[in-house]
């Protein structure tokens, strides 16, 4: 027979309960992250006349153009393109922050996310 002592049932039960609590906490944090990630994001031009809305997957769902902005047609396209770019950068930053919050228990994952987080253009 084996020389190893039999496991203590109370210790085993305590470990199982701790694992269950940890799994439930991870699931709760994941659900919170999913909910936060699914929210829409809006970005507006400096004058507030043009806006871009992205869904939780960074897809453009709406472009708002004020009537006054329509009078400046020559600058409309570059402004919309710049706003879409700004919105996608903001979405990537938000996603990275949510991932950091979710993975904060693992320092190695946090360090990796810090290295790959998008940088804002100046």
One Martini backbone bead per residue (centre of mass of N, CA, C, O) as a GRO file, in nm:
protein
  122
    1UNK     BB    1   0.101   0.033   0.007
    2UNK     BB    2   0.064   0.355   0.070
    3UNK     BB    3   0.232   0.621   0.260
    4UNK     BB    4   0.008   0.807   0.217
    5UNK     BB    5  -0.206   1.006   0.341
    6UNK     BB    6  -0.514   1.075   0.391
    7UNK     BB    7  -0.734   1.287   0.305
    8UNK     BB    8  -0.891   1.558   0.424
    9UNK     BB    9  -1.220   1.634   0.395
   10UNK     BB   10  -1.220   1.932   0.488
   11UNK     BB   11  -0.994   2.031   0.302
   12UNK     BB   12  -1.125   1.949   0.038
   13UNK     BB   13  -1.382   2.119   0.074
   14UNK     BB   14  -1.241   2.392   0.102
   15UNK     BB   15  -1.108   2.386  -0.180
   16UNK     BB   16  -1.369   2.361  -0.344
   17UNK     BB   17  -1.500   2.624  -0.241
   18UNK     BB   18  -1.275   2.812  -0.338
   19UNK     BB   19  -1.300   2.737  -0.638
   20UNK     BB   20  -1.594   2.826  -0.667
   21UNK     BB   21  -1.557   3.122  -0.589
   22UNK     BB   22  -1.353   3.186  -0.812
   23UNK     BB   23  -1.535   3.109  -1.052
   24UNK     BB   24  -1.766   3.309  -0.985
   25UNK     BB   25  -1.590   3.565  -1.000
   26UNK     BB   26  -1.495   3.530  -1.291
   27UNK     BB   27  -1.777   3.528  -1.418
   28UNK     BB   28  -1.865   3.807  -1.319
   29UNK     BB   29  -1.634   3.968  -1.455
   30UNK     BB   30  -1.700   3.874  -1.742
   31UNK     BB   31  -1.989   3.986  -1.756
   32UNK     BB   32  -1.908   4.280  -1.703
   33UNK     BB   33  -1.723   4.304  -1.949
   34UNK     BB   34  -1.933   4.240  -2.167
   35UNK     BB   35  -2.120   4.476  -2.102
   36UNK     BB   36  -1.911   4.704  -2.141
   37UNK     BB   37  -1.829   4.619  -2.441
   38UNK     BB   38  -2.135   4.666  -2.566
   39UNK     BB   39  -2.106   4.952  -2.573
   40UNK     BB   40  -2.132   5.252  -2.696
   41UNK     BB   41  -1.955   5.495  -2.908
   42UNK     BB   42  -1.884   5.852  -2.903
   43UNK     BB   43  -1.775   6.098  -3.150
   44UNK     BB   44  -1.669   6.442  -3.177
   45UNK     BB   45  -1.620   6.720  -3.296
   46UNK     BB   46  -1.507   7.014  -3.182
   47UNK     BB   47  -1.791   7.160  -3.280
   48UNK     BB   48  -2.028   6.921  -3.283
   49UNK     BB   49  -2.131   6.859  -3.597
   50UNK     BB   50  -1.980   6.575  -3.581
   51UNK     BB   51  -2.063   6.219  -3.566
   52UNK     BB   52  -1.962   5.898  -3.417
   53UNK     BB   53  -2.083   5.557  -3.406
   54UNK     BB   54  -2.012   5.270  -3.207
   55UNK     BB   55  -2.001   4.958  -3.143
   56UNK     BB   56  -1.874   4.688  -2.958
   57UNK     BB   57  -1.712   4.611  -3.254
   58UNK     BB   58  -1.625   4.886  -3.409
   59UNK     BB   59  -1.878   4.970  -3.566
   60UNK     BB   60  -2.036   5.168  -3.774
   61UNK     BB   61  -2.375   5.305  -3.702
   62UNK     BB   62  -2.318   5.629  -3.704
   63UNK     BB   63  -2.370   5.949  -3.875
   64UNK     BB   64  -2.341   6.287  -3.777
   65UNK     BB   65  -2.485   6.582  -3.948
   66UNK     BB   66  -2.494   6.895  -3.951
   67UNK     BB   67  -2.623   7.136  -4.145
   68UNK     BB   68  -2.379   7.330  -4.127
   69UNK     BB   69  -2.161   7.118  -4.221
   70UNK     BB   70  -2.268   7.089  -4.518
   71UNK     BB   71  -2.136   7.365  -4.615
   72UNK     BB   72  -1.844   7.200  -4.568
   73UNK     BB   73  -1.774   6.972  -4.787
   74UNK     BB   74  -1.455   6.967  -4.818
   75UNK     BB   75  -1.427   6.876  -4.490
   76UNK     BB   76  -1.600   6.623  -4.432
   77UNK     BB   77  -1.440   6.362  -4.497
   78UNK     BB   78  -1.186   6.408  -4.316
   79UNK     BB   79  -1.348   6.430  -4.053
   80UNK     BB   80  -1.478   6.150  -4.057
   81UNK     BB   81  -1.221   5.984  -4.072
   82UNK     BB   82  -1.098   6.093  -3.808
   83UNK     BB   83  -1.332   6.003  -3.622
   84UNK     BB   84  -1.314   5.703  -3.673
   85UNK     BB   85  -1.027   5.676  -3.570
   86UNK     BB   86  -1.080   5.783  -3.283
   87UNK     BB   87  -1.295   5.574  -3.209
   88UNK     BB   88  -1.113   5.321  -3.244
   89UNK     BB   89  -0.908   5.400  -3.033
   90UNK     BB   90  -1.104   5.422  -2.796
   91UNK     BB   91  -1.197   5.128  -2.816
   92UNK     BB   92  -0.921   4.995  -2.770
   93UNK     BB   93  -0.871   5.122  -2.492
   94UNK     BB   94  -1.123   5.007  -2.358
   95UNK     BB   95  -1.058   4.709  -2.409
   96UNK     BB   96  -0.786   4.705  -2.259
   97UNK     BB   97  -0.900   4.791  -1.984
   98UNK     BB   98  -1.093   4.554  -1.949
   99UNK     BB   99  -0.878   4.334  -1.967
  100UNK     BB  100  -0.715   4.428  -1.725
  101UNK     BB  101  -0.939   4.390  -1.518
  102UNK     BB  102  -0.980   4.085  -1.572
  103UNK     BB  103  -0.642   4.020  -1.557
  104UNK     BB  104  -0.526   4.137  -1.275
  105UNK     BB  105  -0.440   3.861  -1.132
  106UNK     BB  106  -0.223   3.864  -1.378
  107UNK     BB  107   0.079   4.012  -1.418
  108UNK     BB  108   0.164   3.908  -1.699
  109UNK     BB  109  -0.089   4.008  -1.852
  110UNK     BB  110  -0.064   4.306  -1.779
  111UNK     BB  111   0.212   4.350  -1.914
  112UNK     BB  112   0.122   4.273  -2.198
  113UNK     BB  113  -0.103   4.487  -2.228
  114UNK     BB  114   0.087   4.731  -2.194
  115UNK     BB  115   0.257   4.669  -2.455
  116UNK     BB  116  -0.016   4.649  -2.666
  117UNK     BB  117  -0.122   4.910  -2.630
  118UNK     BB  118  -0.243   5.174  -2.765
  119UNK     BB  119  -0.137   5.465  -2.921
  120UNK     BB  120  -0.162   5.795  -2.924
  121UNK     BB  121  -0.176   6.030  -3.136
  122UNK     BB  122  -0.031   6.364  -3.172
   0.00000   0.00000   0.00000
